[in-house]
Amino acid sequence: MTTMTQQLQKRLVAAAVDLFEECKQQPPTVRVEIPADPKYGDYGTNLAMQLAPVVKDGPLRIAEKLKTALGHVPGITTVEVVPPGFINFRVESAWWQQQPATILKEGKNYGAVNQGKGQRVILEFISANPTGPMTLANGRGGFAGDAVANVLAAAGYKPFREYYVNDIGGQVEKLTESVIRRSFQAQGINVDYPGDLYQGEYVKDIARKLNLQQYKLKSNDLKSRIKGRVVAMMVRDLQRVAAKKLGIKFNRWFRESELYTAKLDEKVLSLLRQRGYVYEQAGATWFKSTAFGDDKDRVLVKSDGEKTYFFSDIALRWSRFNRRRFDREILFLGADHHGYVTRLKAAVEALGFPGRLDVPLVQFVRLLKDGQEVKVSKRAGTFVTIEELIDEVGLDASRFFFLMHAANTHMDFDLDLAKEKSEKNPVYYVQYAHARICSILKKTRGLPRRPSQPLNEPVSLQLIKQLLRLPELVEEVAMAYDVHKLPFYSLDLATAFHTFYDQVRVIDRGTVNPRALEVIQATKLVLAKTLTLMGVNAPEKM
């Protein structure tokens, strides 16, 4: 289905190319938007102002030339040029009336676009170290990444969800030491438990399940013996929470250790050295990241021979772009890693893949109950886990509330509102709109249809306009990863439906208005599609 926005964009680009020599080499990117005030029309563009410095002419004269070159556009009644150079379009009533039927004809494919043209995109999100339960921030990144993957699929990309497991390094050593000491304490052996070790009941749980009494070994020998089992237990628990609590299905769980098994570290080091981006200093091996805009060079291998996480991350990018042939990567990182982005992009450029890594940042979350921050978790020890939150408010509310806030902004999660079973709760409000439509449709079964008449009420037009936003929204979110636009769109759509239903009777005196029926059927389809993109259920009853 070609939207009016797409039709106007295509015609405007063609007109600009025909009119201006400067546009033949570099066709313009045209933005067509819905004006905030309906008095300016149904659609508008600032293309003339965009072209003014390029073609060296006044925007009003350019706009008039574009208007003439456009000619007749199907569905458009008037084209108006207004200062300082906007071109506004008004759509004929008959065109609006046809759109619900067109949407229903598209069915489940409505909203899909071919922006991606089959490009393979790998998404890494959550990727919490296997040293503790998932935090609220992990959940926030998880929901954002999963929703972006859903949108990318709708936009014609081939998304691949991957969880990267840091199964080697100092944090894993510390977790294993924590488990051993808790086990000794459980056996009545007097050992101290330093504050920098991992806290929380989950450490004691692992110690109990491992039954370390069976190992008659010294502490260091015991650590090397059980480390793999400790990591395996944590990974299984993370997989359980991801699949059964968060509702996220990863295509692959990739372990850091696999990079070294495949000797990718050696290949990457050899490549970077060959290109002149590696040098030795003070017994350590350094990456010359300053050559790509970083504020200082970064260590790859420490003087004691230990390889850094950064080195692993470079090898991981090489694996994804070179060995596995992904076209692009989207890596969700916590906001506390913002300083890491420059060096990571520097490494990707050094490997020969500039511009193919995008890094959205995910800010932290405060959990509020009765207006007060909730911090303590029995299982994690120092923070509330995402699993505890989902058990408290449900998956739909958790997803919707997290997605309502742009990932790079701080958010307060209102526990009381999320549990509210009323229209005050935004997810309840949207889901109720879908359930209400299902109820109405059920009542229309078997009822006779009245003769079809156009829907001329302003609320009808407003709802139809909302329905037509979905394909453009899919393109926007696929481009900028602004998944917070999805829940707000669903709220706009639900509000437009409720207003429509209050003023337009679908069933009147035992007969059905066929035009109104088409509109609410299309609304049900679009609401369900939007909720599905968010990973939220579209219930038929509430």
FENMO-V98664 format. One record per residue. N is the residue number from 0. RES is the residue in three letters. OMEGA is omega as a letter, one per 30 degrees, with the letter a starting at -180 (* if undefined). D_FIRST is the distance of its C-alpha to the first C-alpha in Angstrom with 2 decimals. Layout:
N/RES/OMEGA/D_FIRST + N/RES/OMEGA/D_FIRST
This chain:
0/MET/l/0.00 + 1/THR/a/3.81 + 2/THR/l/6.27 + 3/MET/l/9.65 + 4/THR/a/11.35 + 5/GLN/l/9.73 + 6/GLN/l/10.37 + 7/LEU/l/13.83 + 8/GLN/a/14.59 + 9/LYS/a/14.10 + 10/ARG/a/16.24 + 11/LEU/l/18.78 + 12/VAL/l/19.34 + 13/ALA/l/19.93 + 14/ALA/a/22.29 + 15/ALA/a/24.18 + 16/VAL/l/24.71 + 17/ASP/a/25.99 + 18/LEU/a/28.26 + 19/PHE/a/29.78 + 20/GLU/a/31.53 + 21/GLU/a/31.18 + 22/CYS/a/27.36 + 23/LYS/l/27.56 + 24/GLN/a/28.95 + 25/GLN/l/26.90 + 26/PRO/a/23.57 + 27/PRO/l/23.08 + 28/THR/a/20.77 + 29/VAL/l/19.23 + 30/ARG/l/18.82 + 31/VAL/a/17.09 + 32/GLU/l/18.15 + 33/ILE/a/18.71 + 34/PRO/l/22.46 + 35/ALA/l/24.73 + 36/ASP/a/26.47 + 37/PRO/a/24.53 + 38/LYS/l/27.24 + 39/TYR/l/25.66 + 40/GLY/a/22.43 + 41/ASP/l/18.92 + 42/TYR/l/17.98 + 43/GLY/l/20.46 + 44/THR/l/21.31 + 45/ASN/a/24.65 + 46/LEU/a/24.03 + 47/ALA/l/27.24 + 48/MET/l/29.35 + 49/GLN/a/27.89 + 50/LEU/a/28.89 + 51/ALA/a/32.29 + 52/PRO/a/34.37 + 53/VAL/a/32.78 + 54/VAL/l/33.36 + 55/LYS/l/36.48 + 56/ASP/a/35.74 + 57/GLY/a/35.36 + 58/PRO/l/31.95 + 59/LEU/l/32.38 + 60/ARG/l/33.13 + 61/ILE/a/30.20 + 62/ALA/l/27.86 + 63/GLU/l/29.32 + 64/LYS/l/28.88 + 65/LEU/l/25.19 + 66/LYS/l/24.76 + 67/THR/a/26.53 + 68/ALA/a/24.69 + 69/LEU/a/21.23 + 70/GLY/a/22.14 + 71/HIS/l/19.96 + 72/VAL/a/16.41 + 73/PRO/l/14.49 + 74/GLY/a/14.51 + 75/ILE/l/17.18 + 76/THR/a/20.72 + 77/THR/l/22.81 + 78/VAL/a/23.01 + 79/GLU/l/26.03 + 80/VAL/l/27.97 + 81/VAL/l/30.06 + 82/PRO/g/32.63 + 83/PRO/l/32.79 + 84/GLY/l/29.81 + 85/PHE/l/26.60 + 86/ILE/a/24.04 + 87/ASN/a/22.60 + 88/PHE/l/19.95 + 89/ARG/a/19.96 + 90/VAL/a/17.14 + 91/GLU/a/18.32 + 92/SER/a/18.82 + 93/ALA/l/17.20 + 94/TRP/l/13.75 + 95/TRP/a/14.20 + 96/GLN/a/15.49 + 97/GLN/a/12.48 + 98/GLN/l/10.12 + 99/PRO/l/11.92 + 100/ALA/l/11.62 + 101/THR/l/7.83 + 102/ILE/a/8.08 + 103/LEU/l/10.92 + 104/LYS/l/9.44 + 105/GLU/l/7.23 + 106/GLY/a/10.69 + 107/LYS/l/12.05 + 108/ASN/a/9.16 + 109/TYR/a/7.48 + 110/GLY/l/8.50 + 111/ALA/l/8.79 + 112/VAL/a/8.70 + 113/ASN/l/11.02 + 114/GLN/a/13.44 + 115/GLY/l/16.38 + 116/LYS/l/16.15 + 117/GLY/l/18.47 + 118/GLN/l/21.13 + 119/ARG/a/23.75 + 120/VAL/l/24.59 + 121/ILE/l/27.68 + 122/LEU/l/28.17 + 123/GLU/l/31.69 + 124/PHE/a/32.27 + 125/ILE/l/35.16 + 126/SER/l/37.58 + 127/ALA/l/40.50 + 128/ASN/a/43.82 + 129/PRO/a/45.23 + 130/THR/l/48.10 + 131/GLY/l/47.05 + 132/PRO/l/44.51 + 133/MET/l/41.08 + 134/THR/l/41.29 + 135/LEU/l/39.04 + 136/ALA/l/37.85 + 137/ASN/l/37.03 + 138/GLY/l/34.97 + 139/ARG/l/33.18 + 140/GLY/l/32.30 + 141/GLY/a/31.39 + 142/PHE/l/28.89 + 143/ALA/a/27.35 + 144/GLY/a/27.15 + 145/ASP/l/25.73 + 146/ALA/l/22.94 + 147/VAL/l/22.16 + 148/ALA/l/22.07 + 149/ASN/a/19.61 + 150/VAL/l/17.24 + 151/LEU/l/17.84 + 152/ALA/l/16.90 + 153/ALA/a/13.50 + 154/ALA/l/13.20 + 155/GLY/l/14.09 + 156/TYR/l/17.84 + 157/LYS/a/20.60 + 158/PRO/l/22.71 + 159/PHE/a/26.34 + 160/ARG/a/28.40 + 161/GLU/l/32.07 + 162/TYR/a/35.11 + 163/TYR/a/37.91 + 164/VAL/l/41.35 + 165/ASN/a/44.27 + 166/ASP/l/46.87 + 167/ILE/l/49.61 + 168/GLY/a/51.47 + 169/GLY/a/53.55 + 170/GLN/l/51.41 + 171/VAL/l/51.62 + 172/GLU/a/55.38 + 173/LYS/l/55.73 + 174/LEU/a/53.93 + 175/THR/l/56.19 + 176/GLU/l/59.24 + 177/SER/a/58.11 + 178/VAL/a/57.87 + 179/ILE/a/61.30 + 180/ARG/l/63.01 + 181/ARG/l/61.56 + 182/SER/l/62.79 + 183/PHE/a/66.25 + 184/GLN/l/66.36 + 185/ALA/l/65.42 + 186/GLN/l/68.38 + 187/GLY/l/70.72 + 188/ILE/a/71.02 + 189/ASN/l/71.54 + 190/VAL/l/68.97 + 191/ASP/a/67.41 + 192/TYR/a/63.67 + 193/PRO/a/62.77 + 194/GLY/a/60.20 + 195/ASP/l/57.92 + 196/LEU/a/57.31 + 197/TYR/a/54.39 + 198/GLN/l/54.99 + 199/GLY/a/53.72 + 200/GLU/a/54.31 + 201/TYR/l/51.87 + 202/VAL/l/54.45 + 203/LYS/l/57.11 + 204/ASP/l/54.78 + 205/ILE/a/54.30 + 206/ALA/l/58.06 + 207/ARG/a/58.84 + 208/LYS/a/56.42 + 209/LEU/l/57.77 + 210/ASN/a/61.35 + 211/LEU/l/62.85 + 212/GLN/a/66.40 + 213/GLN/a/66.11 + 214/TYR/l/65.99 + 215/LYS/a/69.54 + 216/LEU/l/68.50 + 217/LYS/a/68.96 + 218/SER/a/66.14 + 219/ASN/l/64.95 + 220/ASP/l/65.08 + 221/LEU/a/63.29 + 222/LYS/a/60.48 + 223/SER/a/59.75 + 224/ARG/a/60.03 + 225/ILE/a/57.57 + 226/LYS/a/55.06 + 227/GLY/a/52.63 + 228/ARG/l/52.91 + 229/VAL/l/52.36 + 230/VAL/a/49.13 + 231/ALA/l/47.95 + 232/MET/l/48.60 + 233/MET/a/46.70 + 234/VAL/l/43.70 + 235/ARG/l/43.63 + 236/ASP/l/43.67 + 237/LEU/l/40.84 + 238/GLN/l/38.78 + 239/ARG/a/39.63 + 240/VAL/a/38.58 + 241/ALA/a/35.29 + 242/ALA/a/34.24 + 243/LYS/a/35.91 + 244/LYS/a/35.98 + 245/LEU/a/33.08 + 246/GLY/a/30.72 + 247/ILE/l/29.91 + 248/LYS/l/29.89 + 249/PHE/l/30.95 + 250/ASN/a/30.42 + 251/ARG/l/33.86 + 252/TRP/a/36.94 + 253/PHE/a/38.50 + 254/ARG/l/42.14 + 255/GLU/a/43.72 + 256/SER/l/46.63 + 257/GLU/l/44.44 + 258/LEU/a/44.27 + 259/TYR/l/48.05 + 260/THR/l/48.39 + 261/ALA/l/46.28 + 262/LYS/l/48.40 + 263/LEU/l/45.41 + 264/ASP/a/47.62 + 265/GLU/a/49.99 + 266/LYS/a/47.31 + 267/VAL/l/45.68 + 268/LEU/l/49.10 + 269/SER/a/50.14 + 270/LEU/a/47.01 + 271/LEU/l/47.35 + 272/ARG/l/51.06 + 273/GLN/a/50.49 + 274/ARG/l/48.24 + 275/GLY/a/50.86 + 276/TYR/a/49.14 + 277/VAL/l/51.69 + 278/TYR/a/55.32 + 279/GLU/l/58.17 + 280/GLN/l/59.99 + 281/ALA/l/62.47 + 282/GLY/a/61.89 + 283/ALA/l/58.14 + 284/THR/a/55.17 + 285/TRP/l/52.89 + 286/PHE/a/49.43 + 287/LYS/a/49.45 + 288/SER/l/46.41 + 289/THR/l/47.88 + 290/ALA/a/46.84 + 291/PHE/l/43.24 + 292/GLY/l/43.87 + 293/ASP/a/45.19 + 294/ASP/l/48.26 + 295/LYS/l/50.41 + 296/ASP/a/50.56 + 297/ARG/a/49.88 + 298/VAL/l/51.95 + 299/LEU/l/50.65 + 300/VAL/a/53.88 + 301/LYS/a/56.59 + 302/SER/l/60.24 + 303/ASP/l/60.90 + 304/GLY/a/58.30 + 305/GLU/l/55.67 + 306/LYS/a/52.11 + 307/THR/l/49.97 + 308/TYR/l/46.63 + 309/PHE/l/45.30 + 310/PHE/l/46.45 + 311/SER/a/44.60 + 312/ASP/l/41.42 + 313/ILE/l/41.73 + 314/ALA/l/42.28 + 315/LEU/l/39.25 + 316/ARG/l/36.99 + 317/TRP/l/38.59 + 318/SER/a/37.88 + 319/ARG/a/34.19 + 320/PHE/a/33.44 + 321/ASN/a/35.99 + 322/ARG/a/36.75 + 323/ARG/l/33.49 + 324/ARG/l/31.23 + 325/PHE/a/28.78 + 326/ASP/a/26.86 + 327/ARG/l/27.09 + 328/GLU/l/28.87 + 329/ILE/a/28.32 + 330/LEU/l/31.69 + 331/PHE/l/32.18 + 332/LEU/l/35.78 + 333/GLY/a/37.96 + 334/ALA/l/38.77 + 335/ASP/l/42.36 + 336/HIS/a/41.20 + 337/HIS/l/39.97 + 338/GLY/a/42.90 + 339/TYR/a/41.83 + 340/VAL/a/38.53 + 341/THR/a/40.17 + 342/ARG/l/42.38 + 343/LEU/l/39.59 + 344/LYS/l/37.41 + 345/ALA/a/40.62 + 346/ALA/l/41.15 + 347/VAL/l/37.64 + 348/GLU/l/38.22 + 349/ALA/l/41.66 + 350/LEU/l/40.24 + 351/GLY/a/38.06 + 352/PHE/a/34.63 + 353/PRO/l/34.29 + 354/GLY/a/31.28 + 355/ARG/l/29.90 + 356/LEU/l/31.14 + 357/ASP/a/29.67 + 358/VAL/l/31.92 + 359/PRO/l/30.73 + 360/LEU/a/33.85 + 361/VAL/a/34.32 + 362/GLN/a/36.93 + 363/PHE/a/39.44 + 364/VAL/l/39.36 + 365/ARG/l/42.06 + 366/LEU/a/42.34 + 367/LEU/l/43.79 + 368/LYS/a/45.58 + 369/ASP/l/47.49 + 370/GLY/a/46.79 + 371/GLN/a/48.61 + 372/GLU/l/47.40 + 373/VAL/a/47.60 + 374/LYS/a/48.75 + 375/VAL/l/50.83 + 376/SER/l/49.66 + 377/LYS/a/52.12 + 378/ARG/a/50.35 + 379/ALA/l/49.38 + 380/GLY/a/52.46 + 381/THR/a/51.14 + 382/PHE/l/47.51 + 383/VAL/a/45.27 + 384/THR/l/43.01 + 385/ILE/l/39.33 + 386/GLU/l/40.39 + 387/GLU/l/42.78 + 388/LEU/a/40.17 + 389/ILE/l/37.70 + 390/ASP/a/40.63 + 391/GLU/a/41.41 + 392/VAL/a/38.08 + 393/GLY/a/35.67 + 394/LEU/a/32.75 + 395/ASP/a/30.00 + 396/ALA/a/32.04 + 397/SER/l/32.99 + 398/ARG/a/29.48 + 399/PHE/a/28.16 + 400/PHE/l/31.22 + 401/PHE/a/31.22 + 402/LEU/l/27.55 + 403/MET/a/28.13 + 404/HIS/l/30.26 + 405/ALA/a/29.24 + 406/ALA/a/30.89 + 407/ASN/l/33.10 + 408/THR/l/34.67 + 409/HIS/l/37.56 + 410/MET/l/36.92 + 411/ASP/l/39.10 + 412/PHE/a/38.05 + 413/ASP/a/39.40 + 414/LEU/a/40.61 + 415/ASP/l/41.67 + 416/LEU/a/38.34 + 417/ALA/l/36.42 + 418/LYS/a/38.70 + 419/GLU/l/38.39 + 420/LYS/l/37.08 + 421/SER/a/36.05 + 422/GLU/l/33.42 + 423/LYS/a/35.18 + 424/ASN/a/33.57 + 425/PRO/a/29.97 + 426/VAL/l/28.77 + 427/TYR/a/30.57 + 428/TYR/a/29.02 + 429/VAL/l/25.41 + 430/GLN/l/26.27 + 431/TYR/l/28.18 + 432/ALA/l/25.18 + 433/HIS/l/23.37 + 434/ALA/a/26.66 + 435/ARG/l/27.25 + 436/ILE/l/23.99 + 437/CYS/l/25.01 + 438/SER/l/28.39 + 439/ILE/a/27.15 + 440/LEU/l/24.97 + 441/LYS/a/28.07 + 442/LYS/a/30.13 + 443/THR/a/27.88 + 444/ARG/l/28.46 + 445/GLY/a/30.62 + 446/LEU/l/30.74 + 447/PRO/l/30.33 + 448/ARG/l/27.43 + 449/ARG/l/28.44 + 450/PRO/a/27.32 + 451/SER/l/23.87 + 452/GLN/l/24.29 + 453/PRO/l/22.00 + 454/LEU/a/22.09 + 455/ASN/a/23.85 + 456/GLU/l/25.15 + 457/PRO/a/24.29 + 458/VAL/l/23.64 + 459/SER/l/20.82 + 460/LEU/a/19.09 + 461/GLN/l/19.87 + 462/LEU/l/18.35 + 463/ILE/l/15.04 + 464/LYS/l/15.01 + 465/GLN/a/15.74 + 466/LEU/a/12.90 + 467/LEU/a/10.41 + 468/ARG/a/12.44 + 469/LEU/a/11.55 + 470/PRO/l/9.03 + 471/GLU/l/11.56 + 472/LEU/l/14.35 + 473/VAL/l/13.55 + 474/GLU/a/13.81 + 475/GLU/a/16.97 + 476/VAL/l/18.64 + 477/ALA/a/18.07 + 478/MET/a/19.73 + 479/ALA/l/22.61 + 480/TYR/a/23.02 + 481/ASP/a/23.33 + 482/VAL/l/22.76 + 483/HIS/l/24.76 + 484/LYS/a/21.73 + 485/LEU/l/20.28 + 486/PRO/l/23.24 + 487/PHE/l/23.45 + 488/TYR/l/19.84 + 489/SER/l/20.65 + 490/LEU/l/23.80 + 491/ASP/a/22.13 + 492/LEU/l/19.76 + 493/ALA/l/22.83 + 494/THR/l/24.89 + 495/ALA/l/22.46 + 496/PHE/a/22.41 + 497/HIS/l/26.20 + 498/THR/l/26.71 + 499/PHE/a/24.50 + 500/TYR/l/26.41 + 501/ASP/a/29.71 + 502/GLN/a/29.12 + 503/VAL/a/27.01 + 504/ARG/l/28.49 + 505/VAL/l/26.28 + 506/ILE/a/29.48 + 507/ASP/l/32.24 + 508/ARG/l/35.47 + 509/GLY/l/34.27 + 510/THR/a/31.17 + 511/VAL/l/27.47 + 512/ASN/a/25.36 + 513/PRO/l/22.22 + 514/ARG/l/20.04 + 515/ALA/l/21.37 + 516/LEU/l/20.91 + 517/GLU/a/17.16 + 518/VAL/a/17.02 + 519/ILE/l/19.12 + 520/GLN/l/17.40 + 521/ALA/l/14.09 + 522/THR/l/16.42 + 523/LYS/a/18.06 + 524/LEU/a/14.98 + 525/VAL/l/14.02 + 526/LEU/a/17.74 + 527/ALA/l/18.30 + 528/LYS/a/15.58 + 529/THR/l/17.12 + 530/LEU/l/20.59 + 531/THR/l/19.89 + 532/LEU/l/18.84 + 533/MET/a/22.24 + 534/GLY/a/24.03 + 535/VAL/a/25.09 + 536/ASN/l/25.49 + 537/ALA/a/23.76 + 538/PRO/l/26.84 + 539/GLU/l/27.01 + 540/LYS/l/30.55 + 541/MET/*/32.48
